[in-house]
Amino acid sequence: MNNPIHNEVEDDQGKVFLDESDIIHEVTVDDEDLPDVDDDDDPGSDAENTEQPDDSTHIFSGHSDEAYSVACSPTDATLVATGGGDDKGFFWRINQGDWASEIQGHKDSVSSLAFSMDGQLLASGGLDGLVQIWDTSSGNLKCTLEGPGGGVEWVSWHPRGHIVLAGSEDSTVWMWNADRAAYLNMFSGHGSSVTCGDFTPDGKTICTGSDDATLRVWNPKSGENIHVIRGHPYHTEGLTYLTISADSTLALSGSKDGSVHMVNIITGKVVSSLVSHTDSIECIGFSRSSPWAATGSMDQKLIIWDLQHSSPRSTCDHEDGVTCLIWLGTSKYVVTGCVDGKVRVWDSLSGDCVRTFSGHRDAIQAISVSAHQDFLVSVSLDGTARVFEIADFK
């Protein structure tokens, strides 16, 4: 039957004539079955959007672009700061949707945020190379710290004082006194972007990791580079994450190459290697109550490690890459953020997922826990921050 129609199209300049003999089958269509013309243009009509549950108790939607960073105050149980790709940050309060204070002045994405240990100050780091210091009681800008020649990758505070540290894409690390807006030191030696770093908990040493695949240990006062950890048996690709043990003796670092290594900060030696992940390490955390650690990777796994034996205790499978994790205080619970937009609570003893929080529509970028550990705040590429109640997991 196709041929006669095809011929008629050619013979009559595109006009097709059908008669009753061409009818194959009649279908009765109810008006309710017909699609609405505008259905495809209305994102709210998407079944996935309308059916997805939202377990959050509060949604902060002040950002007009992707949200990258979040920090909860260590002293004020409701105060949160978030930063994003809209070049802005905000102070806001958990479950108080009518209040927010804008963090202005950055000229590029607000990539990192950190409260001082006493909660009095907030440091915001931007891809514009600036670190801004904010008074948390007033929300006012205290000072702007300049120096880095590239974007700020991370900011961190000294455990006992208003000394702030920042790592930059230009391969340098900078230290300032935030009370006096005074430059104190610049640590130079890395050959590429300084992707991670921190003071040791005793405040006596600085550890930094770089895309150059090295870990460096520094004396904060003199600026001396005490140790450089590189080459076999250390990472073969750039470092992505670094965390330091509570007793200030050990650093756990992760890399794009999927490896995790433990370094003795005092001796500068690699003391063990945690081998299991098959893709980039995105997050690491020491347990505060046992000799364990947790690692998260783009291989879609959270692994709980027994550090005394350098062996996995349990492997927790996700639907997509694991981007961030946090141990809940001294409890047995670990929370993860995932590329699939879900926040999950895991029992580190059994390896079971005991709660899944839904609500985000895109990858989780960072998570933080409120001062009294009643709430967890997550930020996502969907541009929102969401608050989830975690009081049951203390």
N, C-alpha and C positions, 0 to 999 in steps of 0.2 A: 504494500500500500504506500510505502514511502516514495517509490519511483514516480507514480502519477503526480503526487503533490510537488515533488522536486521539479518535475517538468513544467507544471503550471506556474511555479514561481519564476522560472526562467522566461516563460512565454509571456507572462503578463506583468512584467516589471515589479515583482515583489508581492503581487496580490495573490492570496490563496483563497479558493472557493471550496467549501465543504457542503455536502448535502447529507440527508439523513442516513444514506447508505454507508457513510464514513464513520458513523458512531459505533464505537466498540462496546462501551459500557457506560451506564448512567450512574452517577453518585449523588445522593441527596446530602447537601451540606446544611447543617444547622448554623444560624447566624453566630451562635456562641462559640462555634469551632473556628471561626475566622480570626486570624491574628490581627491585632491592632497595628495600624500602619506605623505608629511611633515606637513600637516595642523595642526595636533594635537600638534606638537612639537613647532610651531611658535606662541608665545604669541601675536604677532602683528596681527594674523589672527582672533583672538577672536572678534566676532561682538561687544561685549560689550566694548572692548577696542577701536575699531576703530570708534564707533558711539558716544561715550561719549563726550559731549562738554567740552571745557576748557575755562573758563571765565577769567583766570588769565592773567595779563599783563606781568608777569615775573615769571619764575620758577628757584629756586635755587636748584641745584642737587649735591652740593658738598659732602653731607653726603653719606656714604657707608652702612648705617644701618638706623633703624627707627629714626625719629626726634622727640624729646620730649619737647624741650623748645624754646621759642622765646621771644625777647625783642627788641622793637624799642627805639631808643634814644629819650629822652624827649626834646632835643635841636637841634639835627641834623635831618632834615626832611627826609633824605634818608638812614641813618645808621641803620643797623639791626644786631643783634647777634642771632645765633641759635646753639642749642646743641643737641647731639643725642647719640644713642647706640653704635656708632663707637668710643666712648671715646674722641670725638673731638667737638670743637665749631668752629664757623666761624664768623668773621665780614664780611658783604657784604653790597652792596648798592642797594636800590630799583631801578629797571629798568636800572641798569648798570651791565649787565651780565658778563662783562669782568674783574671784580675786586672782589677779596676775600682775606682775611687774616686769616690764621688758628690760632685757640686758642689751643695750645698744652700743654701737661704736665699732663693731667688727666689720670688715669690708669683704669678708669671705666666710665660708662655712665655720660654724662654731663646733669644732671637732672634739673638744675635750673639756671636762668640767671636774672640779674637785673642791670640796669644802676643807678648810683647815680643821685640825683635830678638835679644836675647841668650838667649832661651828661658827666662829665670828666672821670669817672671811670666805669668799668663794673666788677661786681662780677660774677664768675662762680662757681657753686657748683656741686660736683661730688659724685657719689655713692662710690668713693674711700675715702670719708671723708675729702677731701681737699676743701678749698675755695681759688680761685685764683683771684687776682685783676689786671685788665688790664687798661693801659692808652689808652683811646679811640682815642686820636689824633695821636698816633704813632702805636697803635696796639701791643705795647710791654708789656710783663709781668712786673708788678710793684712789686708784692710780692705774696708769697704763705702763707696762714694762716692755721695752723694746730691746732688740739685739739680734734675734735669729734672722737669718737671711732667707729662710724658707718657711713653709707652713709648720705650725706647731702640731706635733703628733700626739703628745700627752702632757699633762701637768700633774704634779704631785707635791705634797706638803711634807715638811719635816715633822716627825712625830711629836716634837715638843717645842713648838715655836712657829712664828710666821715667816719661815723661810720656804720659798717656793722654787721648784725645779721644773724645767721644761725641756723636752727633746724635740729636735727640729729635723725637717727634711733636708736641711743643708749640712747634715752630719755632725752638728754641734749640740751640746747640752748647756743650758744656762741656769744660773742660780741667782736669786735676788732676795733681799730683805723686803718683804711686802709692807711692813709698817713704815719704813723710811723710803720706799720706792727706790732702793739702792741696789745697783749691780754688785754682786759679790764675787762671782767666778764664772768662767767659761771653760768647758771641758772639751778639748779637741783631740781627735785621734781616730775616730771612726771614719770609714771610707765611703759611707752611704747613709741614707736616712736613719735616724735613731728612732726606731719603732716602738721601743718599750723601755721602761726604767723606773727606778724608785730609790728612796732612802731605805736602808735597813731599819727594822723596827727600833733598834737602839740608837739610831740617828748618827752613827759614827762612820758610815760608809755609804757610797752610792754605787748601784749596779745599773748598767745600761746595755741594751741589746740593739743590734743594728741589722739592716738589710745586707750588710757586708758579711754576715754569718759569724760575727764575733760577739762575745760578751766581754765588757770591760768593767773592772772594779776600780773605783776612784776614792781618793781621800778628799772629802768635801772642803776642808780648810785650805790645804796646800794646792789642790788641783792635780796632785800627782796621780798618774795612772799606775795603780799597784799591780794589777794582773790583766793580761789579755788572754782570753780562752778562745782558741780557734784550731781548725784542722782536726784530723782524726784523733780521738773518737768523737769529736764534737760535730755540730751541724754542718751540712754541706750547702745549705741555702739560707737565705735571710731569716733572722729571728722575727717572730710574730708576737710573742707574749713572754712575760717574765714575772715571776712572783717569788717572794722571799719568805723563808720560814720565820716563825715567831721568835726564835732564839738568835736570829741574825747570822746563822752559820751556813745556811744552804740556799741556793737559788735553783729554781726549776725553770727551764726555758723550753719553749716550743718553736718550731720552725715550719717554713713552707714545705720542707722535705718530709714532714710527717713524723719527725723524731722528737723525743722529749729527753732532755739530759739534766741530771742533777750535778751541780757544781758546788764544791766546798769553797765558800767565799774567802776563807782565811788563807787557804793554800793555793787557790786558783786551779785546782785539779778537778777533772770530771770523775765523780765517784760512782755514778751508775747511769744506765741508759734504759729508758722505758720504751720497749719496742712492741708495737701492735698496730698503731694507726697507719692508714694508707694514703692520707691526704693531709693538707695543711692543718696545723694546730692553730686553733683560734682562741682558746681560753684554758687557763690552768688555775687550780686553787688547792691550797693545803687545807686539810681538815684541822680544826682547832682542838679536837678532842681525842684524836687517835693518829698513829703514824701512817696516815693515808693521804692520798692526793686524788684530785679529779682532773681529767683532761677532756676537752671537747674538740672535735675536728670536723672538717668539711666531708669526712668519710661517713657522716651521719651517725657517729657513735660518741657517747659519753663513756669513758672508762674510769672505774674506781680502782686505784692502785694500792697495793700493800708495799709501802716504801722499804720496809725491812727486808723484803725478799725481791724487790723490783719486779713484781708480778701482778697481773690484773686480778682483782677480786671479783669484779663483775663488769659486764659490758652491756650498756643500755642503748638499744637501737632507737633511732629517730627516723622520721619520714624524710628528712633533708639535713643539710649541714647544721652543725651546732656552732653558734656564733658567740655565745657568752654563757658563763656559769657563775654561781655563787653558792657557798655553803651557808646554811641558815644558822648563824651563831655557832654554838657548840653542839647543835643537834646532829642527828644522823642524816638529815635531809640536804639534798643538793637540788638547786633550781637551775634549769637551762632555758636559754632562748634559742630559737631555731629559725632557719630560713623559711620554714613553712608557716611562720606567723604564730606558732603556738609557744606557750610557756608551760614547762612541765616540772613537776616536783617528783624527785626520785628518792627512794629509800636506799641509802648507800649500803646497808647491811644485806638486803635481799636483792638489790638491783631492780626492784619493781618500780614502775611509774604509778604513783599513788594519786596524782591529780594532773589533769590537763586543763589549762586555761585558754579559752578561745576568745577571739575578738578582733585581733589584728588581721589586716588583709594583705600584709606583705612581711618581708623578713624582719625579725627582731635584730636590732643593732646593739642594744645594751640594756642591762637591768641593774637595779639598785634596791636595797631594802631599807625601810624606814627605821628610825632610831629605836623604837620599841619592838621591832620585828613583827608588827601586826600587818604591814602592807608591803607588797612588792610593786615597783614601778618599772614598766618596760617602755622603750621607745622603738619605733619601727620606721621602715622606709615608706609606710603608708601615711606618714606625717603626723601621727598621733602618739601621745603617751597614754598608757592605760594603767590603772591601779587595780591590783588583785589582792584579795584578803587572804593572808597566809597565817593567821593567828593559830590555826590548828596544827601547825608544823614547827612548834618550838621544841 
